[in-house]
Amino acid sequence: MKTKITIILIAALVLMYGCVSKKKKDQTISLSGAFALYPLAVKWADEYKKLHPEIRFNISGGGAGKGMADALAGTVDLGMFSREISDEEKNKGVWWVGLTIDAVLPTISDKNPYLDSIKVHGLTKKQFKAIFIDGTIKDWGTIFNSKKKNEMVVYTRSDACGAAETWAKYMGGKQENLQGTGIYGDPGLAETVLQDPLGIAYNNANYVYDIKTGKKRQGIEVIPIDINENGKIDENENFYGTFEQVLKSIADGIYPSPPARELYFVSKGKPAKESVIDFIKWTLTDGQKFIKEAGYVPINQSKIDGYLEKLK
């Protein structure tokens, strides 16, 4: 009899230990992917842990392509994604929720010899296409009818990413159509272009501006987009002085979309872990108050309501 009771107790303890272990394991939330969403994901994780100290986060960058691949492979709970979800990805069973909006900005060094002219005239979509896709503009002097020759150095992303895909889409192409020297990651691309006076690139807004000061990061400048293509930057097109101005132009729909875009969490089917579902719900409700503080633009409430429905 004692032997039987002992066996039952041991079985109960094993079962209990297994449940506890499983519960502990489920308290870790792993994310990978888009550099564009990385700063906000880190901010959200820090704030969420204040309310739920038992939750552990593993967050890594690597680009939107990695985020999607990791999510579909099930190696992370959530992929961070920064471009539109394609039909091919939908057919693979991807599940997603939108979280916020940001933008890709064309960038140069503040040592560019044509900086004054660039600020006055900007560049048009056609000119960006000639530089990044067609390769027909190869010299800065060509743009401003200058006899002085300064060969343009074009940089792009070497990793599969939402920023490159979004920037290419603005010009009617895809990431593989973009010309230039490939640089890995948003931080690397920003660092490269600011060190090259004749360079031109593109970066997520969070890597162009210092969120704390609202000013451009030292050494980097934004190329203003001549939206109406009248050969000059009009007052309503001149919103690059501070991060706050850029975010307002995105929110007001003045900055073109693309390269303004929605950012997502993605997974292979709806997440099964309760901790992940709870975290996503929080990002779409209480977590939204950290959006502007982290340097992003909120999505509208009707979209939030729609994404919350997907979590039920």
N, C-alpha and C positions, 0 to 999 in steps of 0.2 A: 504493500500500500504506500509506504513511504517512498519507495522507488518511483512509483507511478506519479505521486505528487511532485517529486523532485523533477521528473521529466517535464511535467506540465508547466512548472515554474520556469524551468530553463527555456522552454519553447516560448513562453510569454515574454520573458526577458529578451530573447533574440528578436521576437516580433517587435517589441517596444523599441529596442535599439535600432532596428532597421528603419522604423518610422521616424525616429528622432534624426537618424543620419540623413534620411531622405529630406526631412524638413530643413535641416541645416544646409544641405546641398542646394536646395531650392532658394535659399536666401542670397545666392550670388547671381547678379545680373551682369551679363557680358555684352559689350557693344564694340563694333568696329566699323570703320568706313570713312565717310566724307570728312575732309578737313574743315569744310564749311560749317558742319554741325558740331564738330568736336568741342569748341569752347563752350557752347551752350549745354551740351551733354554733361560736361564736367561741372558746370555751374549747377545744373539740375541735380546731379548726383550728390554734390556737397550739401545742397539745401534739403534734399530728400532724406539723407542720412541723419540730419538733425532731428527729424520726426521719426525715423525708423533706423535706429543705430544698429539693429541686427542685420541690415542689408549691406552686402559688400558689392562693390562695382569694379569690373575690369573693363577699362575703356581704352581703345587704341585707334589711331588714325590709319592711314593707308590708302585713302581715296574711296570714292563712291563705288567703283568697280569691285574693290575688295569687300566693302560692306555688303553688297548684293550677293557676291559669291559666297561669303561666309554665312550669310543668313540662309541662302538656299541649301547650303551644305549642312546646316544645323550646327556649325561649330561655334556660333554665338547666338545669344537670345535675340538680339536686335542688330540689324545693319543700319548704319547711318547713310542716308542716300540724298543726293542733291541734284537730281534732274527728274524729268517726267518718267513715269514707269512705262516701259515699252510693252507692246502686245506680246512679244516673245517672253518677256519676264512674267507677264500675267499668266501666260499659258503654262509656265513652269510652276505655278501655284503660289506666286508671291502674294503676301498680304501686306497692307501698308496703312499708315495713318499720316496725314500731314500735320506739321507742328508749328511752322513759322515761315517767314519769307526773308530772303536776303538777296544780294546781287553780286554779279561779277563785274569788275571795273577794269577798263584798259589802263595799264600802268607804264610809267617810264621813270628814269632817274631824274632827280631835281637838278642834275648837272647837264641835262640835255641842252645842246647849244641852241636849239630852236624853242626853248621853253616859253619865252615871252610870246612868240607867234602862235604856239600851240594853245596857250591860254586864251588868246584873243579869237582865234578862228576855229579851234577844235578840229576834230576829224569826223567825217560822215561815215555812215554804214558802208557805202560804196568804197571809200578809201580803206576802211578796215578790211574789207573783203579782198581788195587788191593787195594788201600787205600779207594777211594771214592765210588766205586760201589760193588766190590766183598767182601770187608772187610777182605781180607786174610792177609794184612799187618797191624798189630796193634801196632807195636813197632818200634821206630826209629832205635834201634840197629840192627834189622833184615835187614834193607836196607844196612847198612855198615858193616855187619858181626862183630858187636861188642858184646862182652859178657855182657856189661853193658845194663841193661834193663831200657828203658824210654818209658813208654806207650804213644802212640800217641793219641792226642785228635783231632778228626775231627769235623770241623764246616761247616755248609752249610746255605743256605738261607731258612727261614721259609715262605717267601712270594713268590707267583708265579712271576718269574722274568726272564728276558732274560739272565742275567749273569749265573744263575744256569742251564738253558736250554742249553746255548751255551757251558758251561764247560762240562756238561754231554755229549753233542753231540760229543765233541772232543774225548771222551772215548767210544763212541758207545752206549750211553744210553740216558735217558731223566731225567728231574729234579726229578721225583718221584723215580728214581733208586739211587739217591745220598744218601749216609749214613752220619750220623753225627748229632750233636746238631744244631737245627734250630735257626738262628738269623735273626731278621727282618731288612731288608734294608742293602744297601751297607755300609753306615757309621757305622752301628752297627756291622757288620761283621768285618770290618777293625779294629775297636776299640777292639773287643773281641780277635782277633787272636794276635794282637801286645802285649796284656797283658798276654798271655799264652805261656811260653817258649816251651811247648810241643805241641802247637796247629798247625793246618794246615787248610787253607781255600783257598778262591779265591776271587778276587776283580776286579772290573772295574779299568782300568789303572788310571783314574782320582782320584781314592781314594787311590792309592798307592803312587803317586808322588805329590809333591807340584808344581803346574803349574808355579808359579812365580820364584822359585829357580831352578826347574828342578831336584831336588834331591828327594830321597825317603822320605816319611813322617817319622818323628822320631818314632822309635820303630818297624817299619815294614820292612820286607825284601821280596824279590822275589825269588822263587825257579826257577833257570834256567832250561829250558827244554833241555834234551839231545835228540835233534831231530834225529840224526843219530844212536842213541842207541849204541854208542861205549864205554860207560862207563866213559866218561869225557866230559867236556864242552870245545869244540874247540873254536878257536878264533872267527870264524864266528857265533858261538852260544852265545857268551858272549856280549850281548848288553843291559844289564839291569842297567848299572851304572847311566844313566841319562834318563829322560823322552824323551829327544830328540833322544837318541839312540834307545829307544823302538819304538817310532813313525816311525823312519826311517826303522826299521826292518819290521814293519807292512806294510809301503808303498812299500817296496822292495819285499814283499812277502816271507820274510825269516821266520817271526813268523807264525806258523801254522794257517790255517783258516778252521774250528774253532780252537782255541778260538778267533781269530780276526773275527769281524763281522760288518755288515752294520747296521746303526741305522735309524729309520723311524719316520715319522709322519703318523698316521692312523686316519681314520674317517669312519662313516657309510655312504658310498657313497661319491661322490665328494662334498666337502664343498660348501654350497650355499651362505654363507656370503661373500660379496665382500672383506671385510677387511681381512678375513682369507686367501682367494686366493691371495691377494696382498702380505700378509706377507710371505706366502710360496714361492711365486715367488722371493721375495727379499732374502730369505734364500738360494735359489739355484743360485742366481746371485751375487749381491753386498755383501750379507751376508757371502759368502764363504771365503772372505778375513779374517774373524775372526776365521776360523776353526783351523788353526795351533796355533794361539794366545791362544785359549781356550784349547788346548791340545788334538786335534783330527787329523785324517788323511783325506784329501779331497778324494771324489770319483772322478772318471775320467769324463772328459767332455762329453763323449758319453752317459754315464748314466744320467748326469745332463740334457742333451738335451732331453733324453727320458722322464724324469720326468716332464720337462717343457711342453712337448707335452700333458701330461695328464691334465694339468691345462687349456688348451685352450677350 
